[in-house]
Amino acid sequence: MATIEALVAPYIKMSTKDQYSFIMEIRKRRRTKPDNPRKFKRNAKGKSSAKAKIKASGKTLTPETLLHALSPEDKAKLLKELGVI
């Protein structure tokens, strides 16, 4: 692990112009967006994952829209209750 003296000594030995460019580079790095931001935002602690939303084309829901909103576990449970499996 680096000591503070090891980090300060190279900065002190830099010229004024190099010190300025070094500080500006750090400030720029802190203010710009990273090149590869995370694709998926994580849920906060205690929140459940996002569930499928039911999209109905009209006011009436069709069985197909309800079926697409179910998770695979819920589909298997439904089929078991109906006696298909």
C-alpha positions as CSV (number, residue, x, y, z in Angstrom):
1,M,0.0,0.0,0.0
2,A,1.3,3.4,-0.9
3,T,2.2,5.9,1.9
4,I,1.3,9.5,1.8
5,E,4.9,10.5,1.5
6,A,5.3,8.4,-1.6
7,L,2.2,10.0,-3.2
8,V,3.2,13.6,-2.2
9,A,6.8,13.5,-3.3
10,P,6.2,13.1,-7.1
11,Y,3.6,15.8,-7.0
12,I,5.9,18.3,-5.3
13,K,8.7,17.5,-7.8
14,M,6.4,18.3,-10.8
15,S,6.6,21.7,-12.5
16,T,3.7,24.1,-11.9
17,K,2.3,23.5,-15.4
18,D,2.3,19.7,-14.8
19,Q,0.7,20.2,-11.4
20,Y,-2.1,22.3,-13.0
21,S,-2.7,19.7,-15.7
22,F,-2.7,16.9,-13.2
23,I,-5.3,18.6,-11.1
24,M,-7.4,19.5,-14.1
25,E,-7.3,15.9,-15.3
26,I,-8.6,14.7,-11.9
27,R,-11.4,17.3,-11.9
28,K,-12.3,16.3,-15.5
29,R,-12.4,12.6,-14.5
30,R,-14.8,13.4,-11.6
31,R,-17.2,15.4,-13.7
32,T,-17.5,13.3,-16.9
33,K,-19.7,10.2,-17.3
34,P,-17.8,6.9,-17.5
35,D,-17.3,5.3,-20.9
36,N,-19.1,2.1,-19.9
37,P,-21.9,2.9,-17.5
38,R,-23.8,0.0,-16.0
39,K,-26.5,-1.3,-18.3
40,F,-28.9,-2.3,-15.6
41,K,-29.7,-0.3,-12.5
42,R,-29.8,-2.3,-9.4
43,N,-32.8,-2.2,-7.1
44,A,-32.4,-0.6,-3.7
45,K,-32.2,-2.8,-0.7
46,G,-35.5,-4.2,0.3
47,K,-37.2,-3.7,-3.1
48,S,-38.3,-6.6,-5.2
49,S,-37.4,-7.0,-8.9
50,A,-39.5,-5.3,-11.5
51,K,-42.4,-7.4,-12.6
52,A,-44.0,-7.7,-16.0
53,K,-46.6,-5.1,-16.7
54,I,-49.9,-6.1,-18.3
55,K,-50.5,-4.1,-21.5
56,A,-54.1,-4.2,-22.8
57,S,-54.9,-2.9,-26.2
58,G,-58.4,-2.0,-25.0
59,K,-60.4,-2.1,-21.8
60,T,-60.8,-5.9,-21.9
61,L,-57.9,-8.2,-21.0
62,T,-57.4,-11.2,-23.1
63,P,-56.0,-14.5,-21.8
64,E,-52.9,-14.0,-23.9
65,T,-52.0,-10.8,-22.2
66,L,-52.4,-12.3,-18.8
67,L,-50.4,-15.4,-19.9
68,H,-47.5,-13.2,-21.1
69,A,-47.4,-11.4,-17.7
70,L,-46.9,-14.6,-15.7
71,S,-43.5,-15.7,-14.7
72,P,-42.4,-19.3,-15.7
73,E,-42.9,-20.4,-12.1
74,D,-46.4,-19.0,-12.0
75,K,-47.2,-20.7,-15.3
76,A,-46.0,-24.1,-14.0
77,K,-48.0,-23.6,-10.8
78,L,-51.2,-22.7,-12.8
79,L,-50.8,-25.7,-15.1
80,K,-50.3,-28.0,-12.1
81,E,-53.5,-26.6,-10.4
82,L,-55.4,-27.2,-13.6
83,G,-54.2,-30.8,-13.8
84,V,-52.4,-30.5,-17.1
85,I,-49.1,-31.5,-15.7
